[in-house]
Amino acid sequence: MKTTYILAGLLALTLTACKEKFLNLAPVSAVNTSSYYQTQSDILTALNGAYGALQFGGQYGQLYVVAEIPSDDTTPVLSGSVTDQDEFDKFYVRTTNPFILARWSDGYRGIYRCNTVVDRIAGITMDETLKKRIVGEAKFLRALMYFNLVRVFGDVPLVLTEITDPLQGYEYGRAPVADVYAQIIKDLSEAEAALPTSYGVAEVGRATSGAAKSLLGKVYLTQKRYADAAAKLKEVIDLGIYALLPNYADLFVAANKNSKESVFEVQYKKGNIGEGSSFANTYAPENSGNAVIAFGGGGNNRPTPDLANSYEANDPRKNVSLATSYVNSSGAKIDYFYIKKYADPPVVNGDSGDNWYVLRYADVLLMYAEALNETGKPTEALPYLNQVRKRVGLTDKTSTTQADLRLAIEQERRVELAFEGHRWFDLVRTGRALPVLQAKATAIGIKTALTENNLIFPIPQSQIDINATKIKQNPGY
């Protein structure tokens, strides 16, 4: 893929750097941006910076903290930031938790970059076709960032224009979830109409119409608009440009990034240039030296025995996805659960070439099966579930009762998409988070009985302190 939009993110970060203010959307203090965004090259640099924002820790760099640790799939490391991550595992999250602040601030930093592109491009003389495509890309990214915010926090400020004065930030209170979703749908609908189905080799990795349709299908599914989700996801399937890779393991080989199964990925590039991914080192066992990965591991996001035991006996995805032990440098077997999916050899610590899947075709097929099943069409849904199972050599599911298929799809998503940031949001979306986790509360160590309040996380205390008249805390925190 072309790496210019990744590298340009560093420039865009420099151009938007400033003292932290409300929503982290204060204007540039050191650079006169009014004179910067003048050419096609300028706006492409700004767009590349919006893509680059997806790498932030509070976006996809540490997505696992809010998307996997709260579920029954993973548990936090037992040293280092144990308290901060353990709060998500056992549901006693403080309003001052640094991962909460990062999720909020990095989300809005990215949205600021998207808004800048949308606002500034109108005044630039350039190719009109490219202009429409750039706006479509920025709106796709903005929709994705808002989708990730609204699923974590519920009501959030809906900022759709570039903030040019720090005082403007104080005008924004929390918009209702319904309004946020309405804007997400609007952005994605406009994006899918403006974006191409594919790019040339030099620009692979940018948002496509298929990515916009797929994300829109997921948004509809989250809203329980099942007929709309089914229709939109069928459009993705009918494009005929996506397919499952024959070998599941090939999905997690860095050389196969942006394959025919990929719908949208966060792009990384190793080489000690500040654009590598840290997943391989983050997830490898702590104190393992170079036995599992060069430069060792942090032991974060450890798979649970519950997840390991949930795989069918002959499912090859288990061995691709996780390990339960490793052999150390002395030749001794060490019992330790860890993630294997991200294992590209790093150049330096935290500098691997593993991308992060945001959307891939197996996800689309399983979402389509879910949408069909929820519209009362389990017989039609079954082949799409079984298409994913066939890829790994498992026997077909045969039950066509809605209740049975609902659980079969949930389980298939759990093992097919393990450690890709879906499990917690799947459980919340389907209304299964509370019963599933309460049944495992003792094993997990959950401190109190969970309620609907636990399905979203607290607003960062710093944001309430800054703007107490407009920003109120979520119930239960």
MOHUCOR-V368061 format. One record per backbone hydrogen bond with DSSP energy under -1.0 kcal/mol. CO is the residue of the C=O (numbers start at 1). NH is the residue of the N-H. E is the energy in kcal/mol with one decimal. If there is no record, write none. Layout:
CO:NH:E
CO:NH:E
This chain:
3:7:-2.6
4:8:-2.5
6:9:-1.2
7:10:-1.4
8:12:-2.6
9:13:-2.5
10:14:-1.9
11:15:-2.4
12:16:-1.5
21:24:-2.7
22:25:-1.6
31:33:-1.4
32:35:-1.3
33:37:-1.6
36:38:-2.1
39:43:-2.0
40:44:-2.0
41:45:-2.0
42:46:-2.0
43:47:-2.4
44:48:-2.7
45:49:-1.8
46:50:-1.4
47:51:-2.0
48:52:-2.6
49:53:-1.3
51:54:-1.8
52:55:-1.6
53:56:-1.6
54:60:-1.7
56:59:-1.4
56:61:-2.5
57:62:-1.9
62:65:-1.6
63:66:-1.2
63:67:-2.0
64:68:-2.1
64:69:-2.4
67:424:-2.0
68:71:-1.3
73:304:-2.4
75:302:-2.2
81:85:-2.2
82:86:-3.1
83:87:-1.6
85:88:-1.2
85:89:-1.3
86:90:-2.4
87:92:-2.0
90:447:-1.5
94:97:-1.4
95:461:-2.5
97:101:-1.8
98:102:-2.3
99:103:-2.0
100:104:-2.0
101:105:-3.1
102:106:-2.5
103:107:-1.0
104:108:-2.1
105:109:-2.0
106:110:-1.8
107:111:-2.0
108:112:-2.4
109:113:-1.5
110:114:-2.0
111:115:-3.0
112:116:-2.1
113:117:-1.8
114:118:-2.3
115:119:-2.6
116:120:-2.7
117:121:-1.8
120:123:-1.0
121:124:-1.8
127:131:-2.2
128:132:-2.3
129:133:-1.9
130:134:-2.6
131:135:-2.2
132:136:-2.2
133:137:-2.5
134:138:-2.5
135:139:-2.4
136:140:-2.2
137:141:-2.4
138:142:-2.4
139:143:-2.5
140:144:-2.5
141:145:-2.4
142:146:-2.5
143:147:-2.5
144:148:-2.0
145:149:-1.6
146:150:-3.1
147:151:-1.6
149:153:-2.9
150:154:-1.6
152:457:-3.3
156:175:-1.8
165:168:-2.1
166:169:-1.2
168:171:-1.9
169:172:-1.4
175:156:-1.0
176:180:-2.0
177:181:-2.7
178:182:-2.0
179:183:-1.9
180:184:-2.4
181:185:-2.7
182:186:-2.0
183:187:-2.9
184:188:-2.5
185:189:-2.5
186:190:-2.2
187:191:-2.3
188:192:-2.7
189:193:-1.1
190:194:-1.1
191:195:-2.0
196:209:-2.5
200:203:-2.0
201:204:-1.0
203:206:-1.5
208:212:-2.1
209:213:-2.6
210:214:-2.4
211:215:-2.6
212:216:-2.3
213:217:-2.5
214:218:-1.9
215:219:-2.4
216:220:-2.7
217:221:-2.2
218:222:-2.4
219:223:-1.9
220:225:-2.8
221:224:-1.3
224:226:-1.4
225:229:-2.5
226:230:-2.8
227:231:-2.2
228:232:-2.3
229:233:-2.8
230:234:-2.1
231:235:-1.3
232:236:-1.2
233:237:-2.1
234:238:-2.7
237:240:-1.3
247:250:-1.2
248:251:-1.6
249:252:-1.6
250:253:-1.3
253:256:-2.7
254:257:-1.5
259:262:-1.1
260:243:-1.3
261:361:-3.0
264:358:-2.3
264:359:-2.2
266:356:-1.8
275:269:-2.6
277:352:-2.9
278:282:-2.9
279:283:-2.5
280:284:-1.2
281:298:-2.3
282:300:-2.5
284:299:-2.9
285:288:-1.1
288:291:-2.2
293:296:-1.8
302:75:-2.2
304:308:-2.3
305:309:-2.5
307:310:-1.5
312:315:-2.0
315:318:-1.3
316:320:-1.4
317:321:-2.2
318:322:-2.7
321:340:-2.8
321:341:-1.1
323:338:-2.3
324:336:-1.9
326:334:-3.6
328:331:-2.3
332:328:-2.8
334:326:-2.0
338:323:-2.4
348:351:-1.7
351:347:-2.1
352:277:-2.6
356:266:-2.9
359:263:-2.1
359:264:-2.3
360:364:-1.6
361:365:-2.7
362:366:-2.2
363:367:-2.7
364:368:-2.6
365:369:-2.3
366:370:-2.2
367:371:-2.7
368:372:-2.6
369:373:-2.5
370:374:-2.4
371:375:-1.0
372:377:-2.3
373:376:-1.6
377:381:-1.7
378:382:-2.1
381:384:-1.3
381:385:-1.4
382:386:-2.5
383:387:-1.5
385:389:-1.5
386:390:-2.9
387:391:-1.1
389:394:-2.2
390:393:-1.9
401:405:-2.6
402:406:-2.2
403:407:-1.6
404:408:-2.1
405:409:-2.6
406:410:-1.9
407:411:-2.4
408:412:-2.3
409:413:-2.6
410:414:-1.8
411:415:-1.9
412:416:-2.6
413:417:-2.1
417:420:-1.7
422:426:-2.7
423:427:-2.4
424:428:-2.3
425:429:-2.6
426:430:-2.2
427:432:-2.2
427:433:-1.5
428:431:-1.2
432:436:-2.3
433:437:-2.4
434:438:-2.5
435:439:-1.6
438:441:-1.2
440:444:-2.5
441:445:-2.6
441:446:-1.7
451:454:-1.8
452:455:-1.6
460:463:-1.1
460:464:-1.2
461:465:-2.7
462:466:-1.8
463:467:-1.6
467:470:-1.4
467:471:-2.7
474:477:-1.4
